[in-house]
Amino acid sequence: MNLDELLDQNGCKFATVAMADTNGALRGQMVSRRSLAGILQSGMGMAPVTLTLDPTDQVLTVPGITDDTADFHDDPLIVDPSSVRRIPWARPGHDLLFLSTYGGATSGICPRSLLGRVLDRAAAAGYQPKYGLELEYTLFDETPESARAKGYRGLKTATLHPSHDLVLYQTLQSDWYEAVAEMAEPLRIDIAKMHEEIGGGFMEACIAAGSGLEPADQLVMLKTFLRALALRQGKSITYMPRWSEEADSQSIHLHMSLKDAAGAPVFHDAGAEHGMSRTFRHFIGGLQKYLGELTLVFLPTVNAYRRFAPGTFAPPGLTWGYENRTTALRVVGHDAGSLRVENRLPGSDTNPYLTVAATLAAGMAGILAEIEPQPEVRGNGYTQAPATDFHRTMPEAIAAFRDSALARDWLGEAFVTSFAASRQSQFDQFRAKVPDVELMRYFDLG
């Protein structure tokens, strides 16, 4: 069925044209069927300033876009017709949604465009990734208004106790799980599994492995519409990596393997230890060598660094191990079809397009340079000092990202400059704040 036939069959009157901002949130506009015809041909104008906004529309300083040289012009959003989906709860004729990417100069800092370029470069080298993503989140029996009224303290989570894989709580929340599955179908989100995690209201949903932009597209959709579902039910969701000092850390875990141009898996060698081919080892070597420089992509907010407080189940360093969850890079699987690496570094507030692009870039650099990984961690990685680490503070991560030759090569000069500037702007805004905990400790007697 071609696009015109789809629009006719749907009785399309209005459709949503959306793009993912730097935070991974969908932003867009509803356009009429008549306007959509022109947009599909020529694009839809949207100001690049959209990519400089924090979630609550705090404008971050980015050279040439929001500084004193900015003119706040539009660049075109180029619609991807193959991305069309249906929005749950919307009536036919108003429910179609199209994803788009920036054209013009803004394509250099557009997350979806950036992943497309990294995928193309990997393909030119003879490789195509197969990847899936796991999203952790916390569900609350609170509206945004009630959470704000409580100062975001003492919130009621959807379940009371930590309950990893507890069928009791999954059964208790069957309405939620069933609503998520029903919501995912028109959005073309291929959910492989859902389950309870290690905290009250703490849950996980996993996108099945796929290729190209599709799994990242699906996770962007999932993050947006999970939150919409919660709001429709009088609940709320957070993707903050650490929303409370009593809560464990929240992540997005990325599972990735590679195929050659003919579609054959390249990570498996039946005669090697753990079945890991030389190509796979070099991919791991690249991750260990370069993920530290790319920390800012995986930990993009002030809150993200709180995830690594002592006692949380967050990675202890850029270590790797076979079926070892106490390492940042967990090798998983046992045959050509299942062997892969799990990148456990990204926080749950990361942008899926950027997370996939940075991981693929680092691994590909390892393959091309034939970088050998450090020795495997055996046993508990938390009791062993890592030979290589990521950056533990935002200023260090910003500086490393700005200086990264790999980031400039694979992700582009424009993106490195703009992303580092936006993160510095976010950090500066928060540095000017006085947290409640400082008042409680120092106001009277400090």
VOPAGU-2260 file (C-alpha; in pm, 1 decimal, decimal comma):
REM VOPAGU-2260
SITE   aa  ch    i         X         Y         Z
SITE  MET   A    0       0,0       0,0       0,0
SITE  ASN   A    1     142,5     339,5     -97,2
SITE  LEU   A    2     115,6     643,8     127,3
SITE  ASP   A    3    -180,2     802,4     -51,9
SITE  GLU   A    4    -374,3     478,9     -18,9
SITE  LEU   A    5    -291,4     466,8     352,5
SITE  LEU   A    6    -408,5     823,6     403,9
SITE  ASP   A    7    -728,0     754,3     210,2
SITE  GLN   A    8    -796,5     433,1     398,2
SITE  ASN   A    9    -739,8     610,5     729,1
SITE  GLY   A   10    -964,8     898,3     628,3
SITE  CYS   A   11    -676,1    1122,3     731,0
SITE  LYS   A   12    -782,1    1474,2     825,5
SITE  PHE   A   13    -487,5    1563,9    1047,5
SITE  ALA   A   14    -153,9    1391,6    1112,3
SITE  THR   A   15     128,7    1454,9    1356,8
SITE  VAL   A   16     477,5    1526,5    1223,1
SITE  ALA   A   17     727,1    1468,9    1505,5
SITE  MET   A   18    1100,0    1472,0    1568,7
SITE  ALA   A   19    1307,4    1359,5    1866,2
SITE  ASP   A   20    1483,7    1639,5    2048,1
SITE  THR   A   21    1823,9    1613,1    2212,8
SITE  ASN   A   22    1666,5    1468,7    2527,9
SITE  GLY   A   23    1483,2    1199,8    2330,1
SITE  ALA   A   24    1141,6    1362,8    2372,6
SITE  LEU   A   25     908,5    1384,9    2073,6
SITE  ARG   A   26     818,5    1735,1    1959,0
SITE  GLY   A   27     602,7    1815,0    1659,0
SITE  GLN   A   28     283,5    1957,5    1518,7
SITE  MET   A   29     -53,5    1839,3    1395,0
SITE  VAL   A   30     -95,3    1929,3    1027,6
SITE  SER   A   31    -390,8    1899,2     794,4
SITE  ARG   A   32    -404,3    1644,3     514,9
SITE  ARG   A   33    -368,6    1930,5     266,7
SITE  SER   A   34     -58,7    2065,3     445,1
SITE  LEU   A   35      86,9    1715,9     478,1
SITE  ALA   A   36     103,8    1678,8     100,1
SITE  GLY   A   37     338,9    1976,7      75,2
SITE  ILE   A   38     536,3    1873,6     383,0
SITE  LEU   A   39     601,4    1527,2     241,8
SITE  GLN   A   40     747,2    1693,2     -66,1
SITE  SER   A   41     937,3    1988,1      81,3
SITE  GLY   A   42     960,7    1936,5     456,8
SITE  MET   A   43     816,4    2130,6     749,5
SITE  GLY   A   44     994,3    2425,5     905,5
SITE  MET   A   45    1100,6    2405,6    1269,2
SITE  ALA   A   46    1353,6    2621,4    1450,6
SITE  PRO   A   47    1681,3    2450,4    1550,6
SITE  VAL   A   48    1632,4    2608,6    1894,8
SITE  THR   A   49    1402,5    2311,4    1957,0
SITE  LEU   A   50    1715,5    2098,5    1996,1
SITE  THR   A   51    1849,5    2327,4    2270,5
SITE  LEU   A   52    1555,3    2288,9    2508,8
SITE  ASP   A   53    1572,4    2100,3    2835,7
SITE  PRO   A   54    1256,2    1899,6    2918,8
SITE  THR   A   55    1073,0    2195,7    3075,2
SITE  ASP   A   56    1175,5    2429,8    2789,9
SITE  GLN   A   57    1466,9    2588,9    2969,4
SITE  VAL   A   58    1674,9    2722,2    2680,5
SITE  LEU   A   59    2034,7    2601,3    2689,6
SITE  THR   A   60    2312,1    2809,2    2537,7
SITE  VAL   A   61    2439,4    2667,7    2208,2
SITE  PRO   A   62    2670,2    2865,9    1976,1
SITE  GLY   A   63    2494,7    2993,3    1666,3
SITE  ILE   A   64    2151,8    2873,3    1779,9
SITE  THR   A   65    2067,7    3048,1    2107,6
SITE  ASP   A   66    2359,9    3286,4    2166,2
SITE  ASP   A   67    2393,7    3650,7    2055,6
SITE  THR   A   68    2453,1    3546,6    1693,5
SITE  ALA   A   69    2126,9    3350,4    1662,1
SITE  ASP   A   70    1848,2    3451,1    1423,8
SITE  PHE   A   71    1604,5    3175,8    1530,7
SITE  HIS   A   72    1536,9    3066,4    1172,3
SITE  ASP   A   73    1363,0    2745,5    1063,7
SITE  ASP   A   74    1526,7    2446,6     899,8
SITE  PRO   A   75    1317,6    2178,7     730,4
SITE  LEU   A   76    1201,5    1860,3     897,9
SITE  ILE   A   77    1223,1    1585,2     637,9
SITE  VAL   A   78     944,5    1330,9     689,4
SITE  ASP   A   79    1022,4     958,8     680,0
SITE  PRO   A   80     706,8     806,0     526,4
SITE  SER   A   81     811,2     454,2     629,4
SITE  SER   A   82     795,0     558,8     994,5
SITE  VAL   A   83     416,7     611,5     996,2
SITE  ARG   A   84     234,6     485,9    1305,1
SITE  ARG   A   85    -100,1     531,3    1474,0
SITE  ILE   A   86    -136,9     720,3    1800,2
SITE  PRO   A   87    -333,3     521,0    2058,2
SITE  TRP   A   88    -653,2     679,5    2187,2
SITE  ALA   A   89    -681,5     916,5    1887,3
SITE  ARG   A   90    -970,2     866,7    1645,1
SITE  PRO   A   91    -911,0     741,4    1288,5
SITE  GLY   A   92    -848,0    1038,7    1068,4
SITE  HIS   A   93    -650,1    1211,2    1344,2
SITE  ASP   A   94    -420,2     931,7    1461,5
SITE  LEU   A   95    -133,9     906,3    1209,7
SITE  LEU   A   96     214,5    1001,5    1328,8
SITE  PHE   A   97     523,6    1044,3    1110,6
SITE  LEU   A   98     881,4    1068,6    1235,8
SITE  SER   A   99    1112,6    1319,5    1073,9
SITE  THR   A  100    1474,3    1432,3    1079,4
SITE  TYR   A  101    1621,5    1775,7    1032,0
SITE  GLY   A  102    1757,6    1873,3     694,9
SITE  GLY   A  103    1982,4    2169,8     626,8
SITE  ALA   A  104    2267,2    2259,4     858,8
SITE  THR   A  105    2067,6    2137,1    1160,4
SITE  SER   A  106    2098,0    1777,8    1041,1
SITE  GLY   A  107    2446,8    1786,6    1192,9
SITE  ILE   A  108    2302,2    1804,2    1544,8
SITE  CYS   A  109    1977,1    1611,5    1490,0
SITE  PRO   A  110    1993,7    1284,2    1691,6
SITE  ARG   A  111    1800,5    1071,2    1440,2
SITE  SER   A  112    2006,6    1207,4    1150,5
SITE  LEU   A  113    2325,9    1142,0    1344,6
SITE  LEU   A  114    2240,2     776,1    1405,6
SITE  GLY   A  115    2157,8     739,2    1036,6
SITE  ARG   A  116    2503,7     866,4     941,5
SITE  VAL   A  117    2680,1     632,4    1186,0
SITE  LEU   A  118    2476,7     338,0    1054,1
SITE  ASP   A  119    2572,4     432,9     696,6
SITE  ARG   A  120    2940,0     452,8     788,4
SITE  ALA   A  121    2930,3     111,5     955,1
SITE  ALA   A  122    2757,3     -28,8     644,9
SITE  ALA   A  123    3028,0     119,0     420,9
SITE  ALA   A  124    3283,2     -73,9     632,1
SITE  GLY   A  125    3083,4    -393,3     576,4
SITE  TYR   A  126    2887,4    -415,3     903,5
SITE  GLN   A  127    2529,9    -369,7    1016,2
SITE  PRO   A  128    2425,1    -377,8    1381,3
SITE  LYS   A  129    2143,9    -578,4    1530,3
SITE  TYR   A  130    2037,4    -422,1    1856,5
SITE  GLY   A  131    1766,3    -402,5    2118,9
SITE  LEU   A  132    1707,7    -169,4    2411,4
SITE  GLU   A  133    1585,3    -214,2    2769,3
SITE  LEU   A  134    1412,2      76,8    2943,0
SITE  GLU   A  135    1384,0     108,2    3320,8
SITE  TYR   A  136    1131,6     344,8    3475,7
SITE  THR   A  137     936,6     402,4    3796,2
SITE  LEU   A  138     557,6     421,8    3802,1
SITE  PHE   A  139     383,9     627,9    4072,0
SITE  ASP   A  140      30,4     643,9    4204,8
SITE  GLU   A  141      70,1    1020,8    4189,8
SITE  THR   A  142     -34,8    1284,7    3941,6
SITE  PRO   A  143     225,8    1543,3    3842,0
SITE  GLU   A  144      32,9    1791,4    4055,0
SITE  SER   A  145      31,2    1571,8    4367,6
SITE  ALA   A  146     401,6    1493,1    4326,6
SITE  ARG   A  147     483,4    1862,7    4299,5
SITE  ALA   A  148     265,5    1941,9    4603,8
SITE  LYS   A  149     472,1    1691,0    4805,2
SITE  GLY   A  150     796,1    1846,7    4687,6
SITE  TYR   A  151     869,9    1515,2    4511,6
SITE  ARG   A  152     930,1    1353,8    4851,5
SITE  GLY   A  153     738,1    1070,7    5013,3
SITE  LEU   A  154     581,9     970,6    4682,5
SITE  LYS   A  155     359,3     665,7    4654,7
SITE  THR   A  156     510,2     418,0    4411,0
SITE  ALA   A  157     282,1     183,1    4218,9
SITE  THR   A  158     400,2    -106,5    4435,3
SITE  LEU   A  159     530,2     -92,4    4789,7
SITE  HIS   A  160     833,8    -319,8    4802,0
SITE  PRO   A  161    1132,2    -409,0    4585,4
SITE  SER   A  162     996,7    -692,8    4376,2
SITE  HIS   A  163    1229,1    -814,4    4100,4
SITE  ASP   A  164    1027,7   -1041,1    3865,7
SITE  LEU   A  165     768,3   -1093,6    4138,8
SITE  VAL   A  166     465,1   -1245,5    3971,1
SITE  LEU   A  167     244,4   -1125,0    4255,6
SITE  TYR   A  168     305,8    -760,7    4162,4
SITE  GLN   A  169     292,8    -832,7    3789,6
SITE  THR   A  170     -48,5    -988,6    3846,7
SITE  LEU   A  171    -156,0    -701,6    4070,9
SITE  GLN   A  172     -64,2    -460,2    3791,6
SITE  SER   A  173    -203,3    -667,0    3505,0
SITE  ASP   A  174    -417,7    -372,7    3394,5
SITE  TRP   A  175    -101,9    -168,4    3346,2
SITE  TYR   A  176      88,2    -438,9    3159,0
SITE  GLU   A  177    -207,7    -510,3    2933,9
SITE  ALA   A  178    -258,4    -139,9    2863,6
SITE  VAL   A  179     109,2    -105,0    2768,7
SITE  ALA   A  180      85,9    -401,7    2529,9
SITE  GLU   A  181    -231,7    -263,7    2374,3
SITE  MET   A  182     -76,9      80,8    2338,8
SITE  ALA   A  183     235,3     -60,7    2170,9
SITE  GLU   A  184      49,9    -231,1    1886,2
SITE  PRO   A  185     -62,7      74,2    1682,1
SITE  LEU   A  186     271,2     242,3    1755,7
SITE  ARG   A  187     455,9     -54,3    1601,9
SITE  ILE   A  188     658,8    -101,5    1918,4
SITE  ASP   A  189     787,5    -457,8    1937,8
SITE  ILE   A  190     799,9    -523,5    2312,0
SITE  ALA   A  191     985,1    -847,4    2381,4
SITE  LYS   A  192     921,8    -856,1    2756,7
SITE  MET   A  193     813,3    -653,0    3059,4
SITE  HIS   A  194     874,9    -717,5    3427,9
SITE  GLU   A  195     913,4    -576,5    3778,9
SITE  GLU   A  196    1254,2    -439,2    3878,6
SITE  ILE   A  197    1439,7    -392,0    4207,5
SITE  GLY   A  198    1235,7    -117,5    4372,6
SITE  GLY   A  199     884,9      -6,4    4454,1
SITE  GLY   A  200     711,1      80,1    4126,4
SITE  PHE   A  201    1036,4       7,9    3942,2
SITE  MET   A  202     969,0    -161,5    3606,4
SITE  GLU   A  203    1136,1    -255,0    3279,6
SITE  ALA   A  204    1020,5    -287,7    2919,1
SITE  CYS   A  205    1243,6    -432,8    2648,6
SITE  ILE   A  206    1243,6    -353,7    2276,7
SITE  ALA   A  207    1311,7    -660,6    2061,0
SITE  ALA   A  208    1632,7    -660,9    1859,1
SITE  GLY   A  209    1614,8    -516,6    1510,3
SITE  SER   A  210    1817,0    -317,7    1259,9
SITE  GLY   A  211    1851,9      32,1    1120,9
SITE  LEU   A  212    1674,9     316,4    1297,5
SITE  GLU   A  213    1378,9     104,7    1399,1
SITE  PRO   A  214    1466,0     -11,0    1755,4
SITE  ALA   A  215    1575,7     341,2    1851,3
SITE  ASP   A  216    1258,3     483,3    1694,3
SITE  GLN   A  217    1056,1     238,8    1900,0
SITE  LEU   A  218    1222,8     330,4    2228,6
SITE  VAL   A  219    1164,6     701,1    2165,8
SITE  MET   A  220     798,6     616,6    2104,8
SITE  LEU   A  221     784,4     397,7    2414,2
SITE  LYS   A  222     925,9     665,7    2644,7
SITE  THR   A  223     676,1     923,8    2518,3
SITE  PHE   A  224     366,1     707,9    2519,0
SITE  LEU   A  225     436,5     522,5    2845,1
SITE  ARG   A  226     427,5     861,3    3009,5
SITE  ALA   A  227     110,5     954,4    2820,7
SITE  LEU   A  228     -54,0     629,3    2932,3
SITE  ALA   A  229      36,5     698,2    3293,9
SITE  LEU   A  230    -103,1    1051,2    3276,3
SITE  ARG   A  231    -426,4     921,3    3125,2
SITE  GLN   A  232    -459,3     686,8    3424,4
SITE  GLY   A  233    -393,0     957,3    3683,8
SITE  LYS   A  234     -39,9     825,4    3742,7
SITE  SER   A  235     307,4     947,1    3655,2
SITE  ILE   A  236     642,0     807,3    3544,9
SITE  THR   A  237     999,3     919,4    3591,5
SITE  TYR   A  238    1304,0     831,7    3383,8
SITE  MET   A  239    1541,4    1010,3    3619,8
SITE  PRO   A  240    1844,3     785,1    3672,6
SITE  ARG   A  241    1819,7     854,9    4048,5
SITE  TRP   A  242    1492,3    1011,2    4160,5
SITE  SER   A  243    1547,3     941,9    4531,6
SITE  GLU   A  244    1839,7     850,6    4750,9
SITE  GLU   A  245    1636,7     549,4    4866,4
SITE  ALA   A  246    1582,3     426,5    4509,2
SITE  ASP   A  247    1822,7     222,3    4301,3
SITE  SER   A  248    1956,2     360,6    3974,8
SITE  GLN   A  249    1759,8     349,2    3647,5
SITE  SER   A  250    1920,5     266,5    3314,0
SITE  ILE   A  251    1877,5     202,6    2947,0
SITE  HIS   A  252    2069,8    -111,7    2855,5
SITE  LEU   A  253    2172,9    -155,2    2492,5
SITE  HIS   A  254    2227,3    -505,1    2348,7
SITE  MET   A  255    2424,4    -506,5    2022,5
SITE  SER   A  256    2579,9    -751,7    1779,1
SITE  LEU   A  257    2705,3    -713,5    1422,5
SITE  LYS   A  258    2634,9    -884,3    1092,4
SITE  ASP   A  259    2833,2    -862,9     771,4
SITE  ALA   A  260    2695,8    -717,9     448,7
SITE  ALA   A  261    2540,1   -1054,0     360,6
SITE  GLY   A  262    2359,0   -1071,9     696,7
SITE  ALA   A  263    2581,3   -1333,3     861,0
SITE  PRO   A  264    2668,3   -1281,9    1232,2
SITE  VAL   A  265    3033,3   -1188,1    1288,2
SITE  PHE   A  266    3062,2   -1199,1    1668,1
SITE  HIS   A  267    3064,7   -1578,8    1701,5
SITE  ASP   A  268    3354,9   -1823,8    1671,7
SITE  ALA   A  269    3266,7   -2169,9    1798,6
SITE  GLY   A  270    3631,2   -2254,3    1871,8
SITE  ALA   A  271    3710,9   -1943,8    2078,6
SITE  GLU   A  272    3661,6   -1881,9    2449,2
SITE  HIS   A  273    3297,2   -1788,0    2516,6
SITE  GLY   A  274    3247,5   -1827,7    2140,6
SITE  MET   A  275    3384,9   -1474,1    2088,8
SITE  SER   A  276    3538,3   -1400,6    1750,1
SITE  ARG   A  277    3834,6   -1166,4    1700,0
SITE  THR   A  278    3592,8    -913,4    1556,0
SITE  PHE   A  279    3384,9    -928,6    1872,5
SITE  ARG   A  280    3692,4    -891,7    2092,1
SITE  HIS   A  281    3800,5    -584,8    1895,7
SITE  PHE   A  282    3450,8    -439,6    1929,1
SITE  ILE   A  283    3477,6    -482,2    2307,9
SITE  GLY   A  284    3826,3    -329,2    2294,9
SITE  GLY   A  285    3686,6     -23,4    2119,6
SITE  LEU   A  286    3412,6      14,3    2378,0
SITE  GLN   A  287    3663,8      -0,3    2661,7
SITE  LYS   A  288    3896,6     248,2    2494,7
SITE  TYR   A  289    3640,5     506,2    2383,1
SITE  LEU   A  290    3327,2     494,4    2598,9
SITE  GLY   A  291    3502,8     705,2    2861,4
SITE  GLU   A  292    3544,7     988,2    2609,4
SITE  LEU   A  293    3175,0     953,9    2525,1
SITE  THR   A  294    3050,2     948,3    2886,6
SITE  LEU   A  295    2849,1    1266,4    2828,1
SITE  VAL   A  296    2626,4    1092,2    2572,7
SITE  PHE   A  297    2538,5     816,1    2819,4
SITE  LEU   A  298    2517,2    1045,3    3125,1
SITE  PRO   A  299    2372,1    1366,2    2977,0
SITE  THR   A  300    2211,6    1533,4    3278,4
SITE  VAL   A  301    2312,6    1663,7    3618,6
SITE  ASN   A  302    2106,0    1388,6    3780,5
SITE  ALA   A  303    2268,5    1110,1    3576,3
SITE  TYR   A  304    2586,4    1115,7    3785,7
SITE  ARG   A  305    2393,9    1048,2    4107,4
SITE  ARG   A  306    2325,8     702,4    3970,8
SITE  PHE   A  307    2674,1     591,0    4070,9
SITE  ALA   A  308    2643,4     653,3    4443,4
SITE  PRO   A  309    2782,3     369,2    4657,3
SITE  GLY   A  310    2542,6      80,3    4698,5
SITE  THR   A  311    2361,8     116,1    4365,0
SITE  PHE   A  312    2368,9    -154,7    4101,1
SITE  ALA   A  313    2540,6      69,7    3845,5
SITE  PRO   A  314    2858,6     -22,6    3651,9
SITE  PRO   A  315    3182,0       2,0    3855,3
SITE  GLY   A  316    3397,9      94,5    3552,8
SITE  LEU   A  317    3454,4      11,4    3186,4
SITE  THR   A  318    3502,8    -357,6    3256,9
SITE  TRP   A  319    3372,1    -656,0    3063,1
SITE  GLY   A  320    3280,4   -1010,4    3153,7
SITE  TYR   A  321    3089,0   -1308,0    3023,7
SITE  GLU   A  322    2736,0   -1322,3    3172,9
SITE  ASN   A  323    2856,4   -1086,4    3444,9
SITE  ARG   A  324    2618,2    -810,7    3555,7
SITE  THR   A  325    2884,1    -654,1    3778,0
SITE  THR   A  326    3060,5    -517,8    3468,0
SITE  ALA   A  327    2969,9    -229,9    3235,2
SITE  LEU   A  328    3002,4    -448,1    2925,4
SITE  ARG   A  329    2828,3    -780,3    2971,5
SITE  VAL   A  330    2881,9   -1044,0    2704,4
SITE  VAL   A  331    2559,2   -1240,9    2663,0
SITE  GLY   A  332    2462,1   -1546,0    2457,3
SITE  HIS   A  333    2599,7   -1877,5    2345,7
SITE  ASP   A  334    2568,2   -1912,1    1968,5
SITE  ALA   A  335    2584,9   -1710,8    1646,5
SITE  GLY   A  336    2227,6   -1595,4    1681,1
SITE  SER   A  337    2242,3   -1480,6    2043,1
SITE  LEU   A  338    2599,5   -1368,8    2119,9
SITE  ARG   A  339    2610,7    -995,3    2187,1
SITE  VAL   A  340    2735,7    -725,2    2421,5
SITE  GLU   A  341    2518,0    -536,1    2666,1
SITE  ASN   A  342    2624,1    -176,4    2731,1
SITE  ARG   A  343    2504,9    -111,2    3086,8
SITE  LEU   A  344    2645,1     242,1    3118,0
SITE  PRO   A  345    2359,4     458,8    2977,5
SITE  GLY   A  346    2113,2     611,7    3220,9
SITE  SER   A  347    1739,2     596,0    3165,8
SITE  ASP   A  348    1732,7     962,1    3060,3
SITE  THR   A  349    1963,5     915,1    2762,3
SITE  ASN   A  350    1858,8     974,9    2403,6
SITE  PRO   A  351    1823,9     632,5    2234,0
SITE  TYR   A  352    1956,4     755,2    1897,2
SITE  LEU   A  353    2268,7     900,7    2056,3
SITE  THR   A  354    2322,3     597,6    2280,8
SITE  VAL   A  355    2315,4     359,8    1984,0
SITE  ALA   A  356    2528,6     587,9    1765,7
SITE  ALA   A  357    2800,5     636,1    2028,2
SITE  THR   A  358    2816,3     266,1    2116,1
SITE  LEU   A  359    2837,9     162,2    1751,9
SITE  ALA   A  360    3101,6     426,1    1677,4
SITE  ALA   A  361    3324,4     314,8    1964,7
SITE  GLY   A  362    3291,2     -53,4    1876,1
SITE  MET   A  363    3354,4       6,8    1506,8
SITE  ALA   A  364    3666,4     208,9    1588,9
SITE  GLY   A  365    3786,9     -89,9    1788,3
SITE  ILE   A  366    3730,7    -324,4    1495,0
SITE  LEU   A  367    3901,0     -96,5    1243,3
SITE  ALA   A  368    4204,9     -48,4    1468,6
SITE  GLU   A  369    4202,8    -411,4    1594,3
SITE  ILE   A  370    4202,9    -303,5    1958,7
SITE  GLU   A  371    4232,2    -590,2    2204,5
SITE  PRO   A  372    4018,4    -569,5    2517,4
SITE  GLN   A  373    4159,1    -574,0    2868,5
SITE  PRO   A  374    4139,3    -902,4    3061,3
SITE  GLU   A  375    3792,2   -1025,9    3141,9
SITE  VAL   A  376    3657,0    -961,0    3488,8
SITE  ARG   A  377    3568,3   -1283,3    3663,4
SITE  GLY   A  378    3373,0   -1279,3    3986,0
SITE  ASN   A  379    3233,0    -965,8    4146,5
SITE  GLY   A  380    3339,2    -658,3    3951,9
SITE  TYR   A  381    3250,1    -428,1    4240,1
SITE  THR   A  382    3536,9    -569,3    4446,8
SITE  GLN   A  383    3796,2    -513,9    4170,4
SITE  ALA   A  384    3949,0    -181,1    4069,1
SITE  PRO   A  385    3871,3    -115,7    3700,2
SITE  ALA   A  386    4167,1     -52,8    3470,6
SITE  THR   A  387    3958,4     188,7    3263,9
SITE  ASP   A  388    3680,6     412,2    3390,1
SITE  PHE   A  389    3419,4     654,1    3263,7
SITE  HIS   A  390    3391,8    1009,2    3397,6
SITE  ARG   A  391    3217,7    1048,8    3732,3
SITE  THR   A  392    3141,7    1423,3    3717,8
SITE  MET   A  393    2966,7    1628,0    3452,3
SITE  PRO   A  394    3248,2    1886,2    3407,1
SITE  GLU   A  395    3499,2    1606,0    3345,2
SITE  ALA   A  396    3262,7    1438,8    3097,2
SITE  ILE   A  397    3205,6    1766,8    2911,1
SITE  ALA   A  398    3578,7    1834,0    2881,0
SITE  ALA   A  399    3652,8    1479,6    2763,0
SITE  PHE   A  400    3376,8    1492,9    2503,2
SITE  ARG   A  401    3500,2    1825,0    2366,2
SITE  ASP   A  402    3851,2    1680,4    2335,1
SITE  SER   A  403    3746,4    1346,5    2183,9
SITE  ALA   A  404    3884,4    1290,4    1835,5
SITE  LEU   A  405    3660,4     985,0    1802,5
SITE  ALA   A  406    3346,6    1189,1    1880,0
SITE  ARG   A  407    3440,6    1455,0    1626,0
SITE  ASP   A  408    3520,0    1190,3    1365,0
SITE  TRP   A  409    3210,5     971,9    1407,1
SITE  LEU   A  410    2948,8    1205,1    1556,1
SITE  GLY   A  411    3062,4    1525,0    1384,3
SITE  GLU   A  412    3215,6    1858,3    1479,9
SITE  ALA   A  413    2879,0    2034,0    1488,2
SITE  PHE   A  414    2726,3    1783,7    1727,3
SITE  VAL   A  415    3025,4    1775,4    1962,0
SITE  THR   A  416    3032,2    2154,8    1984,4
SITE  SER   A  417    2657,3    2199,0    2034,1
SITE  PHE   A  418    2602,0    1904,4    2270,1
SITE  ALA   A  419    2895,6    1993,7    2493,9
SITE  ALA   A  420    2779,6    2356,1    2506,2
SITE  SER   A  421    2424,0    2258,3    2594,4
SITE  ARG   A  422    2540,2    2027,6    2873,5
SITE  GLN   A  423    2770,8    2299,9    3008,3
SITE  SER   A  424    2474,0    2537,2    3005,7
SITE  GLN   A  425    2262,3    2284,2    3196,6
SITE  PHE   A  426    2537,9    2231,0    3452,2
SITE  ASP   A  427    2582,5    2606,9    3500,3
SITE  GLN   A  428    2209,3    2653,8    3558,6
SITE  PHE   A  429    2207,0    2387,6    3830,0
SITE  ARG   A  430    2532,4    2509,2    3985,0
SITE  ALA   A  431    2355,2    2835,9    4067,7
SITE  LYS   A  432    2084,6    2654,7    4268,8
SITE  VAL   A  433    2087,8    2591,3    4644,5
SITE  PRO   A  434    1959,6    2235,3    4710,1
SITE  ASP   A  435    1729,1    2168,2    5005,2
SITE  VAL   A  436    1980,2    1925,4    5152,1
SITE  GLU   A  437    2238,1    2203,9    5181,9
SITE  LEU   A  438    1989,9    2424,9    5367,2
SITE  MET   A  439    1903,6    2141,9    5604,6
SITE  ARG   A  440    2267,0    2070,8    5683,6
SITE  TYR   A  441    2421,9    2416,9    5690,2
SITE  PHE   A  442    2152,7    2684,4    5749,3
SITE  ASP   A  443    2137,1    2671,3    6129,2
SITE  LEU   A  444    2479,2    2548,9    6233,3
SITE  GLY   A  445    2702,3    2542,7    5927,4
